[in-house]
Amino acid sequence: MENYLIDNLDKQILHALMANARTA
């Protein structure tokens, strides 16, 4: 369960970074 939450959080951070890179 913890691994799933960490993996999900990792994906959210990755998407946020990619979105920031596009708008920058």
ROSE-896394 format. One record per atom (N, C-alpha, C, O): residue number from 1; atom name; x, y, z; residue in three letters. Coordinates in pm, 1 decimal. Atoms other than C-alpha are relative to their C-alpha. Example, Ala and Ser with C-alpha at 12.3 -4.5 7.8 and 13.67 -1.06 7.14 Angstrom:
2
<pt><num>1</num><atomo>N</atomo><c1>89.0</c1><c2>-119.0</c2><c3>0.0</c3><residuo>ALA</residuo></pt>
<pt><num>1</num><atomo>CA</atomo><c1>1230.0</c1><c2>-450.0</c2><c3>780.0</c3><residuo>ALA</residuo></pt>
<pt><num>1</num><atomo>C</atomo><c1>90.0</c1><c2>120.0</c2><c3>0.0</c3><residuo>ALA</residuo></pt>
<pt><num>1</num><atomo>O</atomo><c1>193.6</c1><c2>118.1</c2><c3>66.5</c3><residuo>ALA</residuo></pt>
<pt><num>2</num><atomo>N</atomo><c1>-82.0</c1><c2>-119.0</c2><c3>-6.0</c3><residuo>SER</residuo></pt>
<pt><num>2</num><atomo>CA</atomo><c1>1367.0</c1><c2>-106.0</c2><c3>714.0</c3><residuo>SER</residuo></pt>
<pt><num>2</num><atomo>C</atomo><c1>-77.0</c1><c2>109.0</c2><c3>73.0</c3><residuo>SER</residuo></pt>
<pt><num>2</num><atomo>O</atomo><c1>-26.1</c1><c2>219.8</c2><c3>89.9</c3><residuo>SER</residuo></pt>
This chain:
24
<pt><num>1</num><atomo>N</atomo><c1>84.0</c1><c2>-120.0</c2><c3>0.0</c3><residuo>MET</residuo></pt>
<pt><num>1</num><atomo>CA</atomo><c1>0.0</c1><c2>0.0</c2><c3>0.0</c3><residuo>MET</residuo></pt>
<pt><num>1</num><atomo>C</atomo><c1>87.5</c1><c2>125.0</c2><c3>0.0</c3><residuo>MET</residuo></pt>
<pt><num>1</num><atomo>O</atomo><c1>62.4</c1><c2>218.7</c2><c3>-75.8</c3><residuo>MET</residuo></pt>
<pt><num>2</num><atomo>N</atomo><c1>-86.7</c1><c2>-117.9</c2><c3>-6.5</c3><residuo>GLU</residuo></pt>
<pt><num>2</num><atomo>CA</atomo><c1>277.0</c1><c2>244.3</c2><c3>91.7</c3><residuo>GLU</residuo></pt>
<pt><num>2</num><atomo>C</atomo><c1>70.8</c1><c2>21.5</c2><c3>-133.3</c3><residuo>GLU</residuo></pt>
<pt><num>2</num><atomo>O</atomo><c1>84.3</c1><c2>134.5</c2><c3>-180.1</c3><residuo>GLU</residuo></pt>
<pt><num>3</num><atomo>N</atomo><c1>-68.4</c1><c2>-11.9</c2><c3>128.9</c3><residuo>ASN</residuo></pt>
<pt><num>3</num><atomo>CA</atomo><c1>461.0</c1><c2>168.6</c2><c3>-230.7</c3><residuo>ASN</residuo></pt>
<pt><num>3</num><atomo>C</atomo><c1>-92.8</c1><c2>60.7</c2><c3>-104.2</c3><residuo>ASN</residuo></pt>
<pt><num>3</num><atomo>O</atomo><c1>-49.6</c1><c2>141.7</c2><c3>-186.2</c3><residuo>ASN</residuo></pt>
<pt><num>4</num><atomo>N</atomo><c1>96.4</c1><c2>-54.1</c2><c3>96.0</c3><residuo>TYR</residuo></pt>
<pt><num>4</num><atomo>CA</atomo><c1>143.5</c1><c2>244.6</c2><c3>-428.2</c3><residuo>TYR</residuo></pt>
<pt><num>4</num><atomo>C</atomo><c1>-16.6</c1><c2>150.0</c2><c3>20.6</c3><residuo>TYR</residuo></pt>
<pt><num>4</num><atomo>O</atomo><c1>-19.6</c1><c2>226.4</c2><c3>-75.9</c3><residuo>TYR</residuo></pt>
<pt><num>5</num><atomo>N</atomo><c1>17.7</c1><c2>-142.1</c2><c3>-29.6</c3><residuo>LEU</residuo></pt>
<pt><num>5</num><atomo>CA</atomo><c1>98.4</c1><c2>578.8</c2><c3>-252.3</c3><residuo>LEU</residuo></pt>
<pt><num>5</num><atomo>C</atomo><c1>122.1</c1><c2>79.8</c2><c3>-43.9</c3><residuo>LEU</residuo></pt>
<pt><num>5</num><atomo>O</atomo><c1>109.1</c1><c2>187.9</c2><c3>-101.5</c3><residuo>LEU</residuo></pt>
<pt><num>6</num><atomo>N</atomo><c1>-123.7</c1><c2>-68.7</c2><c3>38.5</c3><residuo>ILE</residuo></pt>
<pt><num>6</num><atomo>CA</atomo><c1>462.1</c1><c2>673.9</c2><c3>-307.3</c3><residuo>ILE</residuo></pt>
<pt><num>6</num><atomo>C</atomo><c1>9.2</c1><c2>8.4</c2><c3>-152.0</c3><residuo>ILE</residuo></pt>
<pt><num>6</num><atomo>O</atomo><c1>47.0</c1><c2>112.4</c2><c3>-206.1</c3><residuo>ILE</residuo></pt>
<pt><num>7</num><atomo>N</atomo><c1>-6.1</c1><c2>1.0</c2><c3>145.6</c3><residuo>ASP</residuo></pt>
<pt><num>7</num><atomo>CA</atomo><c1>443.4</c1><c2>573.3</c2><c3>-673.8</c3><residuo>ASP</residuo></pt>
<pt><num>7</num><atomo>C</atomo><c1>-98.9</c1><c2>101.1</c2><c3>-57.2</c3><residuo>ASP</residuo></pt>
<pt><num>7</num><atomo>O</atomo><c1>-67.6</c1><c2>171.0</c2><c3>-153.6</c3><residuo>ASP</residuo></pt>
<pt><num>8</num><atomo>N</atomo><c1>101.7</c1><c2>-93.5</c2><c3>45.7</c3><residuo>ASN</residuo></pt>
<pt><num>8</num><atomo>CA</atomo><c1>122.9</c1><c2>775.9</c2><c3>-717.6</c3><residuo>ASN</residuo></pt>
<pt><num>8</num><atomo>C</atomo><c1>47.2</c1><c2>142.9</c2><c3>21.8</c3><residuo>ASN</residuo></pt>
<pt><num>8</num><atomo>O</atomo><c1>29.8</c1><c2>228.5</c2><c3>-64.9</c3><residuo>ASN</residuo></pt>
<pt><num>9</num><atomo>N</atomo><c1>-50.9</c1><c2>-134.2</c2><c3>-31.1</c3><residuo>LEU</residuo></pt>
<pt><num>9</num><atomo>CA</atomo><c1>280.6</c1><c2>1078.8</c2><c3>-549.0</c3><residuo>LEU</residuo></pt>
<pt><num>9</num><atomo>C</atomo><c1>111.8</c1><c2>35.9</c2><c3>-97.2</c3><residuo>LEU</residuo></pt>
<pt><num>9</num><atomo>O</atomo><c1>119.6</c1><c2>148.9</c2><c3>-145.4</c3><residuo>LEU</residuo></pt>
<pt><num>10</num><atomo>N</atomo><c1>-110.1</c1><c2>-22.0</c2><c3>93.8</c3><residuo>ASP</residuo></pt>
<pt><num>10</num><atomo>CA</atomo><c1>588.6</c1><c2>1039.9</c2><c3>-768.1</c3><residuo>ASP</residuo></pt>
<pt><num>10</num><atomo>C</atomo><c1>-53.8</c1><c2>41.1</c2><c3>-136.6</c3><residuo>ASP</residuo></pt>
<pt><num>10</num><atomo>O</atomo><c1>0.6</c1><c2>131.2</c2><c3>-200.4</c3><residuo>ASP</residuo></pt>
<pt><num>11</num><atomo>N</atomo><c1>59.0</c1><c2>-32.9</c2><c3>130.2</c3><residuo>LYS</residuo></pt>
<pt><num>11</num><atomo>CA</atomo><c1>368.1</c1><c2>1047.6</c2><c3>-1080.4</c3><residuo>LYS</residuo></pt>
<pt><num>11</num><atomo>C</atomo><c1>-59.8</c1><c2>140.3</c2><c3>3.1</c3><residuo>LYS</residuo></pt>
<pt><num>11</num><atomo>O</atomo><c1>-46.9</c1><c2>215.0</c2><c3>-93.9</c3><residuo>LYS</residuo></pt>
<pt><num>12</num><atomo>N</atomo><c1>59.4</c1><c2>-133.3</c2><c3>-10.6</c3><residuo>GLN</residuo></pt>
<pt><num>12</num><atomo>CA</atomo><c1>183.7</c1><c2>1357.7</c2><c3>-956.3</c3><residuo>GLN</residuo></pt>
<pt><num>12</num><atomo>C</atomo><c1>107.4</c1><c2>107.2</c2><c3>-6.9</c3><residuo>GLN</residuo></pt>
<pt><num>12</num><atomo>O</atomo><c1>89.6</c1><c2>209.3</c2><c3>-73.2</c3><residuo>GLN</residuo></pt>
<pt><num>13</num><atomo>N</atomo><c1>-111.1</c1><c2>-95.9</c2><c3>1.4</c3><residuo>ILE</residuo></pt>
<pt><num>13</num><atomo>CA</atomo><c1>514.2</c1><c2>1537.8</c2><c3>-896.0</c3><residuo>ILE</residuo></pt>
<pt><num>13</num><atomo>C</atomo><c1>55.6</c1><c2>10.1</c2><c3>-141.7</c3><residuo>ILE</residuo></pt>
<pt><num>13</num><atomo>O</atomo><c1>83.9</c1><c2>119.7</c2><c3>-189.9</c3><residuo>ILE</residuo></pt>
<pt><num>14</num><atomo>N</atomo><c1>-53.6</c1><c2>1.5</c2><c3>135.3</c3><residuo>LEU</residuo></pt>
<pt><num>14</num><atomo>CA</atomo><c1>639.1</c1><c2>1432.2</c2><c3>-1239.5</c3><residuo>LEU</residuo></pt>
<pt><num>14</num><atomo>C</atomo><c1>-91.5</c1><c2>78.2</c2><c3>-94.1</c3><residuo>LEU</residuo></pt>
<pt><num>14</num><atomo>O</atomo><c1>-43.6</c1><c2>156.5</c2><c3>-176.1</c3><residuo>LEU</residuo></pt>
<pt><num>15</num><atomo>N</atomo><c1>94.2</c1><c2>-73.4</c2><c3>84.5</c3><residuo>HIS</residuo></pt>
<pt><num>15</num><atomo>CA</atomo><c1>321.5</c1><c2>1563.1</c2><c3>-1406.6</c3><residuo>HIS</residuo></pt>
<pt><num>15</num><atomo>C</atomo><c1>6.6</c1><c2>149.3</c2><c3>28.2</c3><residuo>HIS</residuo></pt>
<pt><num>15</num><atomo>O</atomo><c1>-0.9</c1><c2>230.3</c2><c3>-64.1</c3><residuo>HIS</residuo></pt>
<pt><num>16</num><atomo>N</atomo><c1>-7.5</c1><c2>-141.2</c2><c3>-37.4</c3><residuo>ALA</residuo></pt>
<pt><num>16</num><atomo>CA</atomo><c1>349.5</c1><c2>1890.3</c2><c3>-1214.5</c3><residuo>ALA</residuo></pt>
<pt><num>16</num><atomo>C</atomo><c1>125.7</c1><c2>63.5</c2><c3>-58.6</c3><residuo>ALA</residuo></pt>
<pt><num>16</num><atomo>O</atomo><c1>120.9</c1><c2>175.2</c2><c3>-110.0</c3><residuo>ALA</residuo></pt>
<pt><num>17</num><atomo>N</atomo><c1>-125.0</c1><c2>-52.7</c2><c3>55.2</c3><residuo>LEU</residuo></pt>
<pt><num>17</num><atomo>CA</atomo><c1>712.6</c1><c2>1935.4</c2><c3>-1320.7</c3><residuo>LEU</residuo></pt>
<pt><num>17</num><atomo>C</atomo><c1>-11.1</c1><c2>16.6</c2><c3>-150.8</c3><residuo>LEU</residuo></pt>
<pt><num>17</num><atomo>O</atomo><c1>35.9</c1><c2>116.0</c2><c3>-206.2</c3><residuo>LEU</residuo></pt>
<pt><num>18</num><atomo>N</atomo><c1>15.8</c1><c2>-7.8</c2><c3>144.8</c3><residuo>MET</residuo></pt>
<pt><num>18</num><atomo>CA</atomo><c1>623.9</c1><c2>1863.2</c2><c3>-1682.7</c3><residuo>MET</residuo></pt>
<pt><num>18</num><atomo>C</atomo><c1>-90.3</c1><c2>116.4</c2><c3>-37.7</c3><residuo>MET</residuo></pt>
<pt><num>18</num><atomo>O</atomo><c1>-63.8</c1><c2>185.7</c2><c3>-135.9</c3><residuo>MET</residuo></pt>
<pt><num>19</num><atomo>N</atomo><c1>91.4</c1><c2>-110.8</c2><c3>26.4</c3><residuo>ALA</residuo></pt>
<pt><num>19</num><atomo>CA</atomo><c1>336.1</c1><c2>2112.6</c2><c3>-1670.3</c3><residuo>ALA</residuo></pt>
<pt><num>19</num><atomo>C</atomo><c1>72.8</c1><c2>132.4</c2><c3>18.2</c3><residuo>ALA</residuo></pt>
<pt><num>19</num><atomo>O</atomo><c1>54.7</c1><c2>224.7</c2><c3>-61.2</c3><residuo>ALA</residuo></pt>
<pt><num>20</num><atomo>N</atomo><c1>-76.9</c1><c2>-122.3</c2><c3>-24.4</c3><residuo>ASN</residuo></pt>
<pt><num>20</num><atomo>CA</atomo><c1>568.0</c1><c2>2377.1</c2><c3>-1523.4</c3><residuo>ASN</residuo></pt>
<pt><num>20</num><atomo>C</atomo><c1>98.9</c1><c2>23.4</c2><c3>-113.0</c3><residuo>ASN</residuo></pt>
<pt><num>20</num><atomo>O</atomo><c1>120.4</c1><c2>137.6</c2><c3>-153.6</c3><residuo>ASN</residuo></pt>
<pt><num>21</num><atomo>N</atomo><c1>-97.8</c1><c2>-12.2</c2><c3>107.8</c3><residuo>ALA</residuo></pt>
<pt><num>21</num><atomo>CA</atomo><c1>824.7</c1><c2>2307.2</c2><c3>-1795.0</c3><residuo>ALA</residuo></pt>
<pt><num>21</num><atomo>C</atomo><c1>-68.0</c1><c2>52.9</c2><c3>-126.5</c3><residuo>ALA</residuo></pt>
<pt><num>21</num><atomo>O</atomo><c1>-8.6</c1><c2>130.8</c2><c3>-201.0</c3><residuo>ALA</residuo></pt>
<pt><num>22</num><atomo>N</atomo><c1>71.0</c1><c2>-44.9</c2><c3>120.4</c3><residuo>ARG</residuo></pt>
<pt><num>22</num><atomo>CA</atomo><c1>562.6</c1><c2>2363.2</c2><c3>-2065.9</c3><residuo>ARG</residuo></pt>
<pt><num>22</num><atomo>C</atomo><c1>-36.4</c1><c2>147.6</c2><c3>10.2</c3><residuo>ARG</residuo></pt>
<pt><num>22</num><atomo>O</atomo><c1>-27.8</c1><c2>220.8</c2><c3>-88.4</c3><residuo>ARG</residuo></pt>
<pt><num>23</num><atomo>N</atomo><c1>44.2</c1><c2>-138.4</c2><c3>-16.2</c3><residuo>THR</residuo></pt>
<pt><num>23</num><atomo>CA</atomo><c1>441.6</c1><c2>2693.1</c2><c3>-1920.7</c3><residuo>THR</residuo></pt>
<pt><num>23</num><atomo>C</atomo><c1>117.2</c1><c2>95.2</c2><c3>15.5</c3><residuo>THR</residuo></pt>
<pt><num>23</num><atomo>O</atomo><c1>101.1</c1><c2>215.7</c2><c3>-4.0</c3><residuo>THR</residuo></pt>
<pt><num>24</num><atomo>N</atomo><c1>-116.2</c1><c2>-85.9</c2><c3>-23.5</c3><residuo>ALA</residuo></pt>
<pt><num>24</num><atomo>CA</atomo><c1>792.1</c1><c2>2823.3</c2><c3>-1847.3</c3><residuo>ALA</residuo></pt>
<pt><num>24</num><atomo>C</atomo><c1>46.5</c1><c2>64.0</c2><c3>-131.0</c3><residuo>ALA</residuo></pt>
<pt><num>24</num><atomo>O</atomo><c1>143.5</c1><c2>139.9</c2><c3>-131.7</c3><residuo>ALA</residuo></pt>
